[in-house]
């Protein structure tokens, strides 16, 4: 039997639930090659404490809410041009922050002092992935994958974060290595080759009927169905991806997910992925909860780098770490920190000039302005906002000025954040 056809049949559910409202026929290139630039967006869901990471302050910095942190300011660490927080006394942590920075600082660009414009989880997540509060703008992972949607079985892997696609690409859920292995032999679930062939023929007939009944003027829905029909004729095979998985996969789910994403890139299946980790919303016991999440996130990102290097595609991959918001400059009565809009982002890999920190905050964790040309602090400069960063990402990806950029415009000026 043809494994590739079975796999492509998975697209039915994705297209059935796919938002089509804002797509315009002809807004995409007619043909596109498989991507040679890969992207992973990590979302710290709930709001990370940037002062426990890459915008450290310390207990000697007294905000209007009291000391910003519980660790001594003198204990703040630095590797190259990346400053980062120490683990506060009494907090249990494997200190992945220290391990990660020492290993990857030359890859890292930290942007601090970003005004995220909101204290809302949902709005903050939308802004972090799009650069705007506008409801019809797709996430960056969707924009990046869209030109390759016709040629890749899973152009965009959605494992969390903001996943609105505007109908440009069907998001694919992340399967485990074992699940992909099972796809290589789907007939065992149907007990009969004939049953499978009948099922496949029935699906094909239904799709042909839908195409025949759809008016040519219904361009959005017609395009989606045509893309689905084309995807079922793809030459991609499950074996292509399975061959890229490590011989001994990780027993940790988060790390196994990184192995699958890296394999999907290396096999030509995927252009972009978004991955979310939860429990960052630390309204109580902030320090212990934040450092537990920091340990998990950075260990996961490091494991992805290991896999990308194993497969020889690290130099082709850009990683972005974002959160919907940050935490207040000071603690509440429950020793927690509440919602705060002044945020940070971390960028690594392809196209990123590393070992740099751009932007800063004052003692009340308010954004400081930068000169848009030199990127140095300048009180007469501009405030860093997500739309400026997303404009720079679009330029890095080569889509600025193209049909996608014009279809979903972002305001603001161009700033060369990435070097």
MOCOR-V667279 format. One record per pair of residues at least 12 apart in sequence whose C-alpha atoms are under 10 Angstrom apart, sorted by the first residue. I is the first residue (numbers start at 1). J is the second residue. D is the distance in whole Angstrom. If there is no record, write none. Layout:
i: (I:I)
j: (J:J)
d: (D:D)
//
This chain:
i: (1:1:1:1:1:1:1:2:2:2:2:2:3:3:3:3:3:3:3:3:3:3:4:4:4:4:4:4:4:4:4:4:4:4:4:5:5:5:5:5:5:5:5:5:6:6:6:6:6:6:6:6:6:6:6:7:7:7:7:7:7:7:7:7:7:7:8:8:8:8:8:8:8:8:8:8:8:8:8:8:9:9:9:9:9:9:9:9:9:10:10:10:10:11:11:11:11:11:11:11:11:11:11:12:12:12:12:12:12:12:13:13:14:14:14:14:14:14:15:15:15:15:15:15:15:15:15:15:16:16:16:16:17:17:17:18:18:18:18:18:18:18:18:18:18:19:19:19:19:19:19:19:19:19:19:20:20:20:20:20:20:20:20:20:20:21:21:21:21:21:21:22:22:22:22:22:22:22:22:22:22:23:23:23:23:23:23:23:23:23:23:23:23:24:24:24:24:24:24:24:25:25:25:25:25:25:25:26:26:26:26:27:27:27:27:27:27:27:28:28:28:28:28:28:28:28:29:29:29:29:29:29:30:30:31:31:31:31:31:32:32:32:32:32:32:33:33:33:33:33:33:34:34:34:34:34:34:34:34:34:34:34:34:35:35:35:35:35:35:35:35:35:35:35:35:35:35:35:36:36:36:36:36:36:36:36:37:37:37:37:37:37:37:37:37:37:37:37:37:37:38:38:38:38:38:38:38:38:38:38:38:38:38:38:38:38:38:38:38:38:38:38:39:39:39:39:39:39:39:39:39:39:39:39:39:39:39:39:39:39:39:40:40:40:40:40:40:40:40:40:40:40:40:40:40:40:40:40:40:40:41:41:41:41:41:41:41:41:41:41:41:41:41:41:41:41:41:41:41:42:42:42:42:42:42:42:42:42:42:42:42:42:42:42:42:42:43:43:43:43:43:43:43:43:43:43:43:43:43:43:43:43:43:43:44:44:44:44:44:44:44:44:44:44:44:44:44:44:44:44:44:44:44:45:45:45:45:45:45:45:45:45:45:45:45:45:45:45:45:45:46:46:46:46:46:46:46:46:46:46:46:46:46:46:46:46:46:47:47:47:47:47:47:47:47:47:47:47:47:47:47:47:47:47:47:47:47:47:47:47:48:48:48:48:48:48:48:48:48:48:48:48:48:48:48:48:48:48:48:48:48:49:49:49:49:49:49:49:49:49:49:49:49:49:49:49:49:49:49:49:49:50:50:50:50:50:50:50:50:50:50:50:50:50:50:50:50:51:51:51:51:51:51:51:51:51:51:51:52:52:52:52:52:52:52:52:52:52:52:52:52:52:52:52:52:53:53:53:53:53:53:53:53:53:53:53:54:54:54:54:54:54:54:54:54:54:54:54:54:54:54:54:55:55:55:55:55:55:55:55:55:55:55:55:55:55:55:55:56:56:56:56:56:56:56:56:56:56:56:56:57:57:57:57:57:57:57:57:57:57:57:57:57:57:57:57:57:58:58:58:58:58:58:58:58:58:58:59:59:59:59:59:60:60:60:60:61:61:61:61:61:61:62:62:62:62:63:63:63:63:63:63:63:64:64:64:64:64:65:65:65:65:65:65:66:66:66:66:66:67:67:67:67:67:68:68:68:68:68:68:68:68:68:69:69:69:69:69:69:69:70:70:70:70:70:70:70:71:71:71:71:71:71:72:72:72:72:72:73:73:74:75:75:77:77:78:78:78:78:79:79:79:79:79:79:79:79:80:80:80:80:80:80:80:80:81:81:81:81:81:81:81:81:81:81:82:82:82:82:82:82:82:82:82:82:82:82:83:83:83:83:83:84:84:84:85:85:86:86:87:87:87:88:88:88:89:90:90:91:91:91:91:91:91:92:92:92:92:92:93:93:93:93:93:93:93:93:94:94:94:94:94:94:95:95:95:95:95:95:96:96:96:96:96:96:96:96:96:97:97:97:97:97:97:97:98:98:99:99:99:99:100:100:100:100:100:101:101:103:104:104:104:104:104:104:105:105:105:105:106:106:106:106:106:106:106:107:107:107:107:107:107:107:107:107:107:107:108:108:108:108:108:108:108:108:108:108:108:108:109:109:109:109:109:109:109:109:109:109:109:109:109:109:109:109:110:110:110:110:110:110:110:110:110:110:110:110:110:110:111:111:111:111:111:111:111:111:111:111:111:111:111:112:112:112:112:112:112:112:112:112:112:112:112:112:113:113:113:113:113:113:113:113:113:113:113:113:113:113:113:113:113:113:113:114:114:114:114:114:114:114:114:114:114:114:114:114:114:114:114:114:114:114:114:114:115:115:115:115:115:115:115:115:115:115:115:115:115:116:116:116:116:116:116:116:116:116:116:116:116:116:116:116:116:117:117:117:117:117:117:117:117:117:118:118:118:118:118:118:118:119:119:119:119:119:119:119:119:119:120:120:120:120:120:121:121:121:121:121:122:122:122:122:123:123:123:123:124:124:124:124:124:124:124:124:125:125:125:125:125:125:125:125:126:126:126:126:126:126:126:127:127:127:127:127:127:127:127:127:128:128:128:128:128:128:128:128:128:128:128:128:128:128:128:129:129:129:129:129:129:129:129:129:129:129:129:129:129:130:130:130:130:130:130:130:130:130:130:130:130:131:131:131:131:131:131:131:131:131:132:132:132:132:132:132:132:132:133:134:134:135:135:136:136:136:136:137:137:137:137:137:137:137:138:138:138:138:138:138:138:138:138:138:139:139:139:139:139:139:139:139:140:140:140:140:140:140:140:140:140:140:140:141:141:141:141:141:141:141:141:141:141:141:141:141:141:141:142:142:142:142:142:142:142:142:142:142:142:142:142:142:142:142:142:142:143:143:143:143:143:143:143:143:143:143:143:143:143:144:144:144:144:144:144:144:144:144:144:144:144:145:145:145:145:145:145:145:145:145:145:146:146:146:146:146:146:146:146:147:147:147:147:147:148:148:148:148:149:149:149:149:149:149:149:149:149:149:150:150:150:150:150:150:150:150:150:151:151:151:151:151:151:151:151:151:151:152:152:152:152:152:152:152:152:152:152:153:153:153:153:153:153:153:153:153:153:153:153:153:153:154:154:154:154:154:154:154:154:154:154:154:154:154:154:154:155:155:155:155:155:155:155:155:155:155:155:155:156:156:156:156:156:156:156:156:156:156:156:156:157:157:157:157:157:157:157:157:157:157:157:157:157:157:157:158:158:158:158:158:158:158:158:158:158:159:159:159:159:159:159:159:159:159:159:159:160:160:160:160:160:160:160:160:161:161:161:161:161:161:161:161:162:162:162:162:163:163:166:167:167:167:167:168:168:168:168:169:169:170:170:170:171:171:171:172:172:173:174:174:174:174:174:174:174:175:175:175:175:176:176:176:176:176:176:176:177:177:177:177:177:177:177:177:177:177:178:178:180:180:180:180:180:181:181:181:181:182:183:183:183:184:184:184:184:185:204:204:207:207:207:207:208:208:208:210:210:211:211:211:211:236:236:236:237:237:238:238:239:240:240:240:240:240:240:241:241:241:241:241:241:241:241:241:241:242:242:242:242:243:243:243:244:244:244:244:244:244:244:244:244:244:244:245:245:245:245:245:245:245:245:245:245:246:246:246:246:246:246:250:252:253:254:254:254:254:254:254:254:254:254:254:255:255:255:255:255:255:255:255:256:256:256:257:257:257:257:258:258:258:258:258:258:258:258:258:258:259:259:259:259:259:259:260:260:261:261:261:261:261:261:262:262:262:262:262:262:262:262:262:262:262:263:263:263:263:265:265:265:265:265:266:266:266:266:267:271:272:272:272:273:274:274:274:275:276:276:276:276:277:277:277:277:278:278:279:279:280:280:280:280:280:280:280:281:281:281:281:281:281:281:282:282:282:282:282:282:282:283:283:283:283:283:283:283:283:283:283:283:284:284:284:284:284:284:284:284:285:285:285:285:285:285:285:286:286:286:286:286:286:286:286:287:287:287:287:288:289:290:297:298:301:301:301:304:305:305:305:313:314:314:315:315:315:316:316:316:317:317:317:317:317:318:318:318:318:318:318:318:319:319:319:319:319:319:320:320:320:320:320:320:321:321:321:321:321:322:322:322:322:322:323:323:323:323:324:324:324:324:324:325:325:325:325:325:325:325:326:326:326:326:326:326:326:326:327:327:327:327:327:327:328:328:328:328:328:329:329:329:329:329:330:330:340:340:341:341:341:342:342:342:342:342:342:342:343:343:343:343:343:343:343:343:344:344:344:344:345:345:347:348:350:350:351:351:351:351:351:352:352:352:352:353:353:353:354:354:356:356:357:357:357:358:358:358:358:358:358:358:359:359:359:359:359:359:359:360:360:360:367:367:367:368:368:368:368:368:369:369:369:369:370:370:370:371:371:372:372:372:372:372:372:373:373:373:373:374:374:374:375:375:375:382:384:385:386:387:387:387:387:387:387:388:388:388:388:388:388:388:388:389:389:389:389:389:389:389:390:390:391:391:391:391:391:391:391:391:391:391:392:392:392:392:392:392:393:393:393:394:395:395:395:395:396:396:396:396)
j: (184:185:186:187:193:196:197:184:185:186:197:237:183:184:185:186:187:235:236:237:238:239:153:183:184:231:232:233:234:235:236:237:238:239:240:200:231:232:233:234:235:236:237:238:183:184:185:186:187:196:197:200:232:237:238:153:180:183:184:186:231:232:234:236:237:238:152:153:154:228:229:230:231:232:233:234:235:236:237:238:153:200:203:204:228:229:231:232:233:153:154:172:232:153:154:170:171:172:227:228:229:231:232:170:203:207:225:228:229:232:170:172:169:170:171:172:173:228:167:169:170:171:172:221:224:225:227:228:170:224:225:228:167:170:171:164:165:166:167:168:169:170:171:221:224:164:165:166:167:168:169:170:220:221:224:165:166:167:168:169:219:220:221:223:224:136:165:166:167:220:221:136:137:138:165:166:167:168:220:407:408:136:165:166:167:168:219:220:221:223:224:404:407:166:167:168:219:220:223:407:218:219:220:221:222:223:224:219:220:223:403:168:402:403:404:405:406:407:146:147:148:168:402:403:404:407:146:147:148:402:403:404:147:150:147:148:149:150:151:146:147:148:149:150:151:147:148:149:150:151:152:145:147:148:149:150:151:152:155:268:269:270:271:144:145:147:148:149:151:152:155:265:268:269:270:271:272:316:265:266:268:270:271:313:316:317:144:265:270:271:272:313:314:315:316:317:318:350:351:397:141:144:145:261:262:265:266:268:270:271:272:273:313:314:315:316:317:318:319:349:350:397:140:141:144:145:156:265:270:271:272:273:274:316:317:318:319:320:349:350:397:141:156:157:258:261:262:271:272:273:274:275:301:304:317:318:319:320:321:348:129:140:141:158:159:160:161:162:272:273:274:275:276:318:319:320:321:322:347:159:160:161:273:274:275:276:277:297:300:301:319:320:321:322:323:346:125:128:129:159:160:161:162:274:275:276:277:278:297:320:321:322:323:324:125:160:161:275:276:277:278:279:280:281:293:294:297:321:322:323:324:325:326:121:122:124:125:160:161:275:276:277:278:279:280:281:322:323:324:325:120:121:122:124:125:277:278:279:280:281:282:323:324:325:326:327:339:119:120:121:124:125:278:279:280:281:282:290:322:323:324:325:326:327:337:338:339:340:341:343:279:280:281:282:286:289:290:291:293:294:322:323:324:325:326:327:337:339:340:343:344:280:281:282:286:287:290:291:294:323:325:326:327:328:329:337:338:339:340:343:344:84:85:112:113:290:323:325:326:327:328:329:342:343:344:345:365:68:69:84:85:326:327:328:329:343:344:365:68:69:70:71:76:84:85:86:87:88:97:286:287:290:291:294:327:83:84:85:86:87:97:98:290:291:294:344:76:77:78:82:83:84:85:97:101:110:111:112:344:345:346:357:76:82:83:84:85:110:111:112:113:343:344:357:359:360:361:365:68:69:71:73:75:76:77:83:84:85:86:361:69:70:71:72:73:74:75:76:83:84:85:329:361:362:363:364:365:70:71:72:73:74:75:76:85:86:88:71:72:73:74:330:72:73:74:363:73:329:330:362:363:364:329:330:363:364:328:329:330:362:363:364:365:329:330:363:364:365:328:329:330:331:332:364:329:330:331:332:364:329:330:331:363:364:327:328:329:330:331:337:363:364:365:85:88:286:287:329:330:331:86:87:88:89:287:330:331:85:86:87:88:89:287:85:86:87:88:89:85:86:86:87:88:98:101:98:101:102:105:98:101:102:103:104:105:106:355:101:102:105:106:354:355:356:357:105:106:108:109:110:354:355:356:357:358:101:102:105:106:108:109:110:354:355:356:357:358:101:105:110:356:357:97:98:101:97:98:98:291:287:288:291:287:288:291:287:287:288:287:288:289:290:291:292:287:288:289:291:292:288:289:290:291:292:293:294:295:291:292:294:295:296:299:291:292:294:295:298:299:291:292:294:295:296:297:298:299:302:291:294:295:296:297:298:299:295:298:295:298:299:302:295:298:299:301:302:298:355:302:302:305:348:349:354:355:348:354:355:356:348:349:352:353:354:355:356:318:319:347:348:349:350:352:353:354:355:356:319:320:346:347:348:349:352:353:354:355:356:357:320:345:346:347:348:349:352:353:354:355:356:357:358:417:418:419:321:344:345:346:347:348:354:355:356:357:358:359:360:417:343:344:345:346:347:356:357:358:359:360:384:389:417:342:343:344:345:346:357:358:359:360:361:367:368:384:341:342:343:344:345:358:359:360:361:362:365:366:367:368:369:370:383:384:385:325:326:341:342:343:344:345:358:359:360:361:366:367:368:369:383:384:385:386:388:389:325:340:341:342:343:344:366:367:368:383:384:385:386:128:131:132:323:324:325:326:340:341:342:343:344:384:385:386:387:132:133:325:340:341:342:343:385:386:133:324:325:339:340:341:342:324:325:326:327:338:339:340:341:342:324:325:339:340:341:281:323:324:325:339:161:162:324:325:135:162:324:325:162:322:323:324:325:326:341:386:139:161:162:163:322:323:324:325:138:139:161:162:163:164:324:139:162:323:324:325:385:386:387:390:140:161:162:321:322:323:324:325:343:345:385:386:387:389:390:141:142:161:162:163:164:274:320:322:323:324:386:387:390:142:143:162:163:164:386:387:389:390:391:408:410:385:386:387:388:389:390:391:410:411:385:386:387:388:390:409:410:411:387:408:410:164:166:164:165:166:408:164:165:166:407:408:409:410:162:163:164:165:166:167:168:169:404:408:161:162:163:164:165:166:274:390:162:163:164:165:272:273:274:390:393:394:397:155:156:157:158:161:162:163:164:165:169:171:271:272:273:274:155:156:157:158:162:163:164:165:166:167:168:169:170:171:271:272:273:274:156:164:165:166:168:169:272:394:397:399:404:405:408:156:168:169:271:272:273:393:394:397:398:399:404:157:165:168:169:170:171:270:271:272:273:165:167:168:169:170:271:272:404:168:169:271:399:404:169:269:270:271:168:169:170:171:227:228:231:269:270:271:169:226:227:228:229:230:231:232:234:227:230:231:233:234:235:236:268:269:270:231:234:235:236:264:267:268:269:270:271:170:172:228:231:232:234:235:236:237:238:264:268:269:270:169:170:171:172:173:174:231:264:265:268:269:270:271:272:273:169:170:171:172:264:265:268:269:270:271:272:273:169:170:171:172:173:174:269:270:271:272:273:274:170:171:172:173:174:175:261:264:269:270:271:272:273:274:275:170:171:172:173:174:272:273:274:275:276:171:172:173:174:175:257:273:274:275:276:277:173:174:273:274:275:276:277:278:273:274:275:276:277:322:323:324:274:275:276:324:273:274:408:220:221:223:224:220:223:224:404:224:227:224:227:228:272:273:274:270:273:273:257:258:260:261:273:274:275:256:257:260:261:253:256:257:258:259:260:261:241:242:245:246:249:256:257:259:260:263:242:249:238:239:241:242:260:238:239:241:242:238:237:238:239:237:238:239:242:238:229:232:225:226:228:229:225:226:229:222:225:223:225:226:229:267:268:269:267:269:267:269:267:263:264:266:267:268:269:260:261:262:263:264:265:266:267:268:269:260:263:264:267:263:266:267:259:260:262:263:264:265:266:267:307:310:311:259:260:261:262:263:264:266:267:307:311:259:260:263:307:310:311:303:300:300:275:276:277:296:297:299:300:301:303:304:296:299:300:301:302:303:304:307:300:303:304:275:300:303:304:275:300:301:302:303:304:305:306:307:308:303:304:305:306:307:308:304:307:273:274:275:304:307:308:304:305:306:307:308:309:310:311:313:314:317:307:308:311:313:308:311:313:316:317:308:311:312:313:311:317:317:318:319:319:319:320:321:321:297:321:322:323:293:296:297:323:293:297:292:293:292:293:294:323:325:326:327:325:326:327:336:337:338:339:327:334:335:336:337:338:339:327:328:331:332:333:334:335:336:337:338:339:331:332:333:334:335:336:337:338:331:332:333:334:335:336:337:327:331:332:334:335:336:337:338:331:335:336:337:336:336:336:321:321:319:320:321:319:317:319:349:350:349:350:349:350:351:349:350:351:348:349:350:351:352:347:348:349:350:351:352:397:346:347:348:349:350:352:345:346:347:348:349:393:344:345:346:347:348:343:344:345:346:347:343:344:345:346:339:340:341:343:344:338:339:340:341:342:343:344:338:339:340:341:342:343:344:365:339:340:341:342:343:365:340:341:342:364:365:342:363:364:365:366:364:365:365:366:365:366:367:360:361:365:366:367:384:385:360:361:365:366:367:384:385:386:358:359:360:386:386:389:418:418:396:418:393:396:397:418:419:396:417:418:419:417:418:419:418:419:418:419:375:376:417:370:375:376:377:384:417:418:371:375:376:377:378:383:384:376:377:384:383:384:385:380:381:382:383:384:381:382:383:384:382:383:384:383:415:384:413:414:415:416:417:414:415:416:417:415:416:417:415:416:417:413:415:412:412:409:410:411:412:413:414:410:411:412:413:414:415:416:417:412:413:414:415:416:417:418:410:414:405:409:410:411:412:413:414:415:416:417:413:414:415:416:417:418:416:417:418:410:414:415:416:418:416:417:418:419)
d: (10:9:9:8:8:9:9:9:10:10:10:9:7:6:7:8:10:10:9:6:7:9:9:9:9:10:8:8:7:7:6:4:6:9:10:8:9:6:7:8:9:9:8:10:8:9:9:7:9:9:10:8:8:9:9:8:9:7:8:9:10:8:10:9:8:7:10:7:9:8:9:10:6:5:8:8:10:9:9:10:10:8:9:10:9:10:9:6:10:9:10:9:9:8:9:8:9:8:10:7:9:8:8:10:9:10:10:8:10:10:9:9:9:6:6:7:9:9:9:9:6:9:10:10:7:8:9:7:9:9:9:10:10:9:10:9:8:8:6:9:8:6:8:10:9:8:7:6:5:8:9:9:10:10:10:8:6:4:8:10:10:6:7:10:8:8:10:6:7:8:9:7:9:9:9:5:7:9:8:9:10:10:9:6:6:6:9:6:9:9:10:10:9:10:9:9:7:7:9:8:10:6:6:10:9:7:10:9:10:10:9:9:9:6:7:10:9:7:8:7:10:8:9:7:7:10:9:7:9:10:8:9:9:9:8:8:10:8:9:10:6:6:9:8:7:8:7:10:9:7:9:10:9:6:9:9:6:7:9:7:8:8:8:9:8:9:7:10:9:9:9:9:8:9:8:6:9:10:9:9:8:10:8:9:7:9:9:9:10:7:9:9:10:9:5:6:8:8:10:8:10:9:9:10:9:7:9:10:8:5:6:8:9:9:9:6:5:6:9:10:9:10:9:7:8:9:10:9:9:6:5:6:8:9:6:5:6:8:9:9:10:8:10:9:10:9:10:9:6:5:6:7:10:9:8:7:5:6:8:10:8:9:7:10:10:9:8:10:8:6:5:6:8:9:6:5:6:7:9:9:8:8:9:6:5:6:8:8:10:8:8:6:5:6:8:10:8:9:9:10:7:6:9:7:6:5:6:8:9:9:6:5:5:8:9:10:8:9:6:5:6:8:7:9:8:9:8:8:6:5:7:9:10:8:10:10:8:9:7:10:6:6:5:7:6:8:9:6:6:9:9:6:9:9:9:9:6:6:5:4:8:7:6:7:9:10:9:9:10:8:9:9:9:9:6:6:8:9:9:6:5:5:5:7:10:9:7:8:9:9:9:6:7:8:10:10:7:10:9:9:9:6:8:7:5:6:10:9:10:8:9:8:9:9:8:9:7:9:10:10:8:5:5:8:9:8:10:9:9:9:9:9:9:8:10:10:10:9:6:7:10:10:9:7:6:9:10:8:7:8:7:9:8:9:8:10:10:9:10:8:10:9:10:7:5:8:8:9:9:10:8:7:8:9:10:8:5:5:8:10:7:10:9:9:8:9:10:10:10:7:6:5:7:9:10:7:9:8:8:9:9:9:10:9:7:7:8:9:9:7:9:9:8:9:10:7:8:9:9:8:10:8:10:7:9:7:6:5:9:10:7:10:9:9:6:10:10:8:10:9:8:9:9:9:8:10:9:7:5:5:4:8:8:7:8:9:10:6:5:6:9:10:7:6:9:10:8:9:10:10:6:9:9:8:7:8:10:6:7:9:6:5:8:8:8:9:7:10:8:7:5:7:8:8:8:5:7:10:10:8:6:8:10:10:10:8:5:4:7:10:8:8:9:10:8:10:9:8:7:8:10:9:6:8:8:9:9:8:7:7:5:7:10:10:9:10:8:9:9:9:10:9:9:8:10:9:9:9:10:9:7:6:10:10:7:9:9:9:9:7:8:10:6:8:10:8:9:9:9:9:9:6:5:6:10:8:10:7:9:8:8:7:10:6:6:6:10:9:10:9:10:8:8:8:8:8:9:8:10:8:9:8:7:9:9:10:9:9:7:5:9:10:8:9:10:7:10:8:8:8:10:10:6:6:10:9:7:9:8:10:7:9:10:8:9:8:6:10:10:9:9:7:5:8:9:6:6:9:9:7:7:10:10:7:9:10:10:10:9:9:9:9:7:8:9:7:9:10:9:8:9:9:10:9:9:9:7:5:8:9:9:10:8:5:4:8:10:10:8:5:6:9:7:7:4:6:9:10:10:7:6:5:8:8:8:5:5:7:8:10:8:6:5:6:9:7:7:5:6:5:6:8:9:8:10:10:7:6:5:7:9:9:8:6:5:6:8:10:10:9:6:5:6:8:9:6:5:6:8:9:9:9:8:6:4:7:9:7:6:5:5:7:8:9:8:9:6:6:6:9:8:5:5:5:9:8:7:4:6:8:10:8:7:9:10:10:8:5:5:6:8:10:8:8:9:9:6:9:9:7:5:5:7:10:9:9:10:6:5:6:9:8:7:10:7:6:5:7:8:9:9:10:8:7:9:9:5:6:6:9:9:6:6:9:10:9:9:9:6:8:10:8:9:10:9:8:9:8:5:9:8:7:8:10:9:6:6:6:9:8:8:8:9:9:9:9:6:7:9:10:9:7:10:10:10:8:9:10:10:8:4:6:10:8:10:10:7:6:10:9:7:4:8:9:8:8:6:9:9:8:9:9:10:8:10:10:7:8:9:9:9:8:10:6:7:6:9:10:9:10:7:9:9:9:8:10:8:6:8:10:10:10:8:9:9:9:10:8:10:9:9:10:10:8:7:10:7:9:10:9:8:5:4:7:7:6:8:7:9:9:7:6:10:9:10:7:9:10:10:10:9:10:8:9:7:8:8:8:7:9:6:8:9:9:8:5:5:5:9:8:10:10:8:9:6:6:6:6:9:10:10:9:9:9:9:9:10:9:8:8:8:10:9:7:9:9:10:9:8:9:9:10:10:8:5:6:7:9:6:9:9:10:7:8:5:8:9:7:6:9:8:9:8:9:9:9:10:8:9:7:8:9:9:10:9:7:9:10:8:10:10:7:7:10:10:8:7:9:8:9:9:10:8:7:10:10:8:5:6:9:9:9:5:5:9:9:10:9:8:9:10:10:9:9:10:9:8:8:6:8:10:8:10:8:10:9:9:9:9:6:8:10:7:6:10:9:9:8:7:10:7:9:9:9:8:9:8:8:9:8:10:10:7:5:6:8:9:9:10:7:9:8:9:7:9:10:10:9:5:7:9:8:7:6:9:9:10:8:10:9:6:5:8:9:10:7:8:8:8:9:9:9:6:4:5:6:8:7:7:5:6:9:10:9:6:6:5:6:8:9:6:5:6:6:9:8:9:10:7:8:6:4:6:9:9:6:6:5:7:9:6:5:7:9:9:8:6:6:9:9:7:6:5:6:9:9:10:9:6:5:4:8:10:10:6:6:5:9:9:9:9:8:10:9:10:10:8:10:8:9:10:8:10:10:9:10:9:9:9:10:9:10:9:10:10:9:10:7:10:8:8:9:10:9:10:8:8:9:8:7:7:10:9:7:10:9:7:7:10:8:8:8:8:6:10:9:10:7:9:8:7:9:8:8:9:7:10:10:7:10:9:6:7:9:10:8:9:7:9:9:7:9:10:9:9:8:10:7:8:9:9:8:7:9:9:9:10:9:9:9:9:6:8:9:8:10:9:6:6:9:8:5:8:8:9:8:9:9:8:10:8:9:8:8:5:8:9:7:7:10:10:7:6:7:9:8:6:9:10:10:9:9:7:9:9:8:9:9:10:10:10:9:10:9:9:9:9:6:9:9:10:10:8:6:8:9:6:7:10:9:9:9:9:9:10:9:9:7:8:9:7:5:9:9:7:9:8:7:10:9:6:9:10:9:7:10:10:8:9:9:7:9:9:6:6:9:9:8:8:9:10:8:8:8:10:9:9:8:10:9:8:7:8:7:10:10:9:9:10:10:10:9:10:10:9:10:10:9:8:9:7:10:8:10:10:7:9:7:9:9:10:10:10:10:9:9:9:8:8:8:8:10:9:6:6:7:9:9:10:9:8:9:7:8:4:5:5:8:9:8:8:5:5:4:7:9:9:9:10:7:5:5:8:9:8:9:9:6:4:6:9:10:8:8:9:10:9:10:9:10:9:10:9:10:9:9:9:10:7:8:7:6:9:7:5:9:8:6:5:9:10:7:6:5:5:7:8:10:8:6:5:6:8:9:7:6:5:7:9:10:9:6:5:6:9:9:7:5:7:9:8:8:8:10:10:10:9:8:10:10:7:6:5:7:6:8:8:6:5:6:6:5:8:10:5:5:8:8:8:10:5:8:9:9:8:10:8:6:6:9:9:10:9:10:9:9:10:10:8:7:6:6:10:10:10:9:9:9:9:10:9:10:10:9:9:10:9:9:9:10:9:10:10:7:9:7:8:9:9:5:7:9:6:5:8:9:10:10:10:10:10:8:7:7:8:10:8:10:10:8:7:7:10:9:8:10:8:10:7:8:10:10:9:9:7:8:5:5:5:7:5:7:7:9:9:9:9:8:6:8:9:10:7:8:10:9:9:10:8:8:8:10:10:9:10:10:6:7:7:9:10:8:8:6:7:7:7:9:9:10:10:9:8:9:7:9:8:10:9:9:7:8:8:8:7:8:10:10:9:7:6:6:7:7:10:9:8:10:9:10:9:10:9:10:8:10)
//
